[in-house]
Amino acid sequence: MIDKTVKRVAYLLILGISAKLLIDSTIQLFNPFLTMIAAGVGVSAVTMGAIVSLRGIMGLSSPLMGVMADRIGYKKIMQGGLFLTGIGMIVAGLSHNVLLFSAAVVITGIGQAGYTPNLHAYLSTKLSYNKRAMGIGIIEYSWALAGILGLFLAGYLIEEFSWRAPFLFFGTLLVIMAVLYQTLPVSKKGIQKTTSVQKETVTFESLKKQADTFFHLGPHAGSAWGTIIIQGLNMFAIMHVMIIHGGWLSSEYGLDSIKLGKIAFLFGLGDLFSSVLVSIITDRIGKRKSVLIGVVGMSLGFVIMPFLNVSLYPAIISILIPRLFFEFATVSNLALLTGQAPSQRGKVMSLSTAVGLVGITTATALGPINYYQWGVTGLAVISFIPAVVSFFITLSVVQERK
């Protein structure tokens, strides 16, 4: 007989991977197809990069949703995130002007910011610390599967129908998934609400006190904030390249949407390999050590990137190498985050998402500009700097908390 707890965790993993596959497909959709979606909407690639960066800014709402999740439960926030992302995708796919499209993309950013960190926090309540890298690693197979299945399918839909098709397809499935999440058990709450609330006059001092309380992450706050910050640095480093890699490969090597979808399939296989590796070895060798391995490999990948941009296949490899190590570092870091401040896990995971999305936002705005101004060498050099900073923060500030 299989233990009921094991069954519940298995069901959560299946449902989590399925929903996150859809969420991650919406996040990655712009990477290979940025120029094609931009042409469909009627704007330049640089403008579309700015629109995607607006989506990233919505990640700043993530800590607020993390605090709410710690109080009312992770399940409700996850359902809301799925629903908002789905509605935003549908509206974007139906839009006929850039303002409505932009507003819809912004809505997806709010939904994405609310879903993923609370899924990680919810899963962490079901697993002991020495099994969390395995559990989160399995959940993060979805990121890889988004590249293997989601973007491959998106390329086909764009080729056969139009740029609108993947927006409508993923949006509809996300709304359905939000309803299916009702079958999950009610989630535990991190911080319990007090039974009585005393009204307090709003003053500068009271606001400052509330802000200090919000940003205080317990006795190991330095390590917690270091772990959060490296998430943003790593996200910037890789997304600075990934946001324009489709434009790079199509402009320099003449690739169409089908071929870009096949390359996304390859990158997805690489992500899957890294996530599987995390789920197998990271709990054994240590989560902090795994992050260090990942950021070192990512940094070296950016160093060799310009030298490999001599023909199509070496250029693809030059993108694949730092992406492999990025995925290994990021999934390991998610597991590392769960132990930094357990009583505020929803807040910590959401702050990490917010900082990560700040990195993504900045990268998506700058990546296309820097590529068109300085080429692949500029992309690689600018991505290398935050990767190295991430290494030194992990080495000198971050500690593993069980």
N, C-alpha and C positions, 0 to 999 in steps of 0.2 A: 504494500500500500504506500502511495506517495503522500507524504505529510501535507496537510492542508496549507501550511505556511509556504511550503515550496510551490504548491499549485498557484497560490495567490501571487507570489513573486514572479513566477513564470508567466502568468496572465498579464501582470503589469508590464513585464519586459516586452511581450508580444504587442500589446496595445501601444506601449511607449515608442517602440521602434516604428510601428506603422504610422502613428501620428507625426512623429518627428521626421520620418522620411518625407512626408508632405511639407512640413514646415521648412526643412532644410532645402528641399527642392525650390521653394519660393525664395529662400535667401540666396541660393547659388544661381538662380535663373539668369540674372543679369551678367554674370561673369563671362560666359562664352558668347552670349547673344546680345550684349550691350548695344553694339552698333546696329544690329538688325531691329531690335525693339525701338531704338531711337529713331530709325528711319520710318518705322511704322507710325510712331507718335508724331513725327514731323519735327524733331529737334536734332541737334548735333550730339555726338558722343560725349562731349564735355558737359553739355547741359544735362544729358541723361545721368552722367556720373554725379552731378550736383543733386539731381532728384533722388538718386539712390542714397546719397549722403544724408538727405533730409530724413529718409527712413531710419538711418542709423541714429540720428539725434533722438528719435523716440525711445531709444534704449535708456535714456536718462529717466524714463518713467519706471524702469525696472525695479530700483530699490523701494519705491513706494509700494509697488505690487508685492514685493518680497515681504515687507512689513505687514501688509494686509494678509498675505498668505500665512505668516506666522501666527496671526490672530484668528482668521476665519477658516483656515485650512487650505492646503495646496490644491486640492481637487477643483474647487470653485474657480480659482485663478487660472488653472490650466484650461478648463473648459472655456472661460472667457477669452483666453488667448487664442485658442483654436478658432473660435467663432469670429473674432475680429479679423484675424488673418484671412479666413475664408471669404468673408464679406468684402474685405478690401481687395482681394484678388479678383473677385467677380466684377466689382465696380470698375476696377482698372481695365479689365478685359472688355467691358461694354462702353468705356468712355470714348468720346469723340473730340475732346479738347485737352490740352496739356494741363490745365488747372485741375480738372476733375481727375485726370490720371495721377497727378502729383498728390492730391489729397488722398486718393485711394491707397497709393503706395505708402504714404505716411501712416494710414490706419493699419496696414500690415505690419509696420514697424512696432506699433504699440502691442499688437497681438503676439508677435515673435518675442518681444522683450518679456512678456508675461508668462509665456509657456515654458520655454526651455529651462531656465534656472529653477523653476518650481518643480519641474519633472525630476531634476537631479536631487533637489531637496527631499521630495516625496519618496524617491527611491532610497535615499540615504536613511530614512526612518525605518526601512524594512531590512536593511543590511548592516551587519557589524562592520567596523572600520577596516578590518583585515580582508573584507570581501568587496569593498566599494569600488576599487579600481576594476575588478572583474565586472561588477554590475554596470558601472558607468561606461566602461569600455564596450560592453555589449550594446547598451543603449546608443552609444556613438557609432555603432555600425551604420546607423541611419544616415549619418553625414556621408559616409562612403557610398551607401546605396543610393543616395540622392544623385551622386555623380554617375553611378553605374546605370541606374534605372531612370531616375527622374529627369536628368538632363538629356539622356539619350532619347527618351520619349518626347521631351520638349522640342528637341531638334527635329524629330519626325513630324510633330504637330505643326511646327512653324513651316516646314517645307511643304507639307500636304495641304494645310489650311491657311493660317496667317499667324502673325505674332500674338494675336488675341487668344488663340486656342489653349496654350498652356495655362494662361491666367484663369480662364473659365474652368478648365479641367481640374486643376489643383484646388481652386477656390471651392468648388462644389464638394469635393471629397473632404475638405477640411471642415465644412459645416456639418457633414454627416458624422465625421469623427468626433466633433464636439458633443454630439448627442450620444454617441457610443460611450464616451467617458463617464456618463452617468452610472455605468455598471461597475465602476471602481468603488471600493469601500471609502468611506469618509476618511480623509487624511488627518493625521495628528497635527496638533498645533505646536509651534515652538514656544512662543511667549504667550502666556495666558493673560486674558484681560482681567483686571481687578473687578471685584463685585460692586464697588462704589467708585464713582468718579467725582472728584472735587473740582468745581469750576475755578479757574484761575484767570485773573485779569491778564490780557495779552499786553506784554511790554517787551521792550528790547531785551531785557535780561531774561524774561521767560522764554522768548524765542531762541536766544543764544543757548539757554540751558537745554531746550528741546533738541537743538541742532547738535550740541555736544553729546547728548545721550544717543541720538540717532547714529552719529559717526563713531561712537565708542564701541569697539569690538572685543572688549574683554581684556584680561590680563596679558594676552599675547597679541595685542592689536598691531604691533609693528610687523610681525610675521604675517598676520592676516592681510594687512594692507599691501605688503610686498607681494603676496600671492595674487591679490586682486590686480595690482598694477601690471605685473608681467603678462596677465591675460590681455590687457589693452595693447601693450607693446608688441606681443606676438601677433595679435590680430592685425595691427597696422602693417607689420612687416610683410605678412603673406598677402593680405588683401590689396596692398599697393601694387602688387604684380598681378594678382588674379583678376582684378576688376577690368583690366585692359588686355589680358592675355589673348582673349578672342580677337580683339582688334589688331593686336600685334601679329598673331599667326595668320589672320585673314589678309592683312595689308602686305605683309612681307612674303607670305607663301601661298596666297590665293585660296584659302580654305572657305568652303561654304558651310551652311548650318548643319548639314548631315555630317560632314567631316569633323566639325567642332564638337558635335554630339558624341562622335566616336572617341575623340580625345578626352572629353569629359568622362566617358566610360572608363578609359584607362586611368585617369586621375582618381576616379571612384574606387577602382581596384586597389590603387596605392593607399588610399585612405582606409579602406577595409583592412588591408594588411597591417597598417599601423595600429588601428583600433583593436584588432585581434591580438596583436603583440602586447598591447597594454593590458588587455584582459587576462593574458596568460602570465606575464612576468612582472608587472609593475608592483603588485602586492608583495612579491617576493624580494625584489631588489630595492624597493623603497620608492615612494612617489616623488620625493624631491630629487633623487638621483635620476629618475626617468626624465623629469623636466630638464635637468641639466644636459643630459644626453641629447634631448630633442633640440634645445636652443643652440647647442654647439653645431649639430648637424645642419640645422637651418641656416646658421650664419655662414658656414662653409659653402652651402649651396648657393647663396647669393654671391659669394666671391667668384665662383666658377661660371656663373650664369652668362656674363657677356662673352666669355671665350667659347661657349658652346653654340652661340647664335650664328652659326655658319651655314646651316641647312635645316630642313624641317625636323628631322628626327633628333639630332642633337639639341635643337631648341626645345622640343617637347621634354626631353630628358632634363634640361636645365630648369624647367618649371617643376617637374615631378620630384626632383631631389629635395629642394627646400620644403615642398608641400608634404612629403612623407614625414620628414622630421617635425614639421609644424604640428601635424596631426598627433604624432606621438607625444610631443610636449604638451599640447593643449588638453588632450584627454587625461593624461597623467595629472595635470594641474587641476582639473575639475575634481578628481578624487582627492587631491591634496587639500583643496579648499574646504571639503566637507568636514574636516577635522579641526579647522582653525578656530571656530567659535560655535560649538554645537547648539547652544541655546538660541542662537540667532542665525541658524543655518539658511533660512529663506532669505534673510537680508544679505548675508555674505554672498550667497550664490547670485542674488540679483544685482548687488553692487559689482560683482565680477562681470556680469552680463552688460551692465551699463558702461563700465570702463572699456570692456571689449568692443562695444558698439561705438564708443567715442573713437576708438582706434580705427574701426571699420569706416566710420563716417569720414574721418580725416583722409583715410587712404582712398576711398572711393571718389572724393573730390579732387585729390591731388594726382592720383595714378594716371588718368588720361592726359592731364596737362603735362605732367613730367615726361610721359612717354613721347608725346608729340614734340616736346621741346628738346629732350636729351636722349631719347631712344632707350634701348634695353639697358645700356650701361647706367644711365641715370636711375632707372627703376631699381636696379640691383644695389647700387651704392646707397640710395635713400632707404631701402629696406634693410640693409646690413646694419645700419646704425642702431635702430631700436632693438634688433635681435641681440646685439652685443650688450646693450644696456640691460636687457632682460636676463642675460647670463650672469652679470655681476650682481644684480639684485637677488637672484635666486641663490647665488653662492654666499652672499654676505648678510642677507636679511632674513630670508625665508627659513623657517624651521618646520620639521614634520611633527604635527601634533596628533597623537592617537586618542 
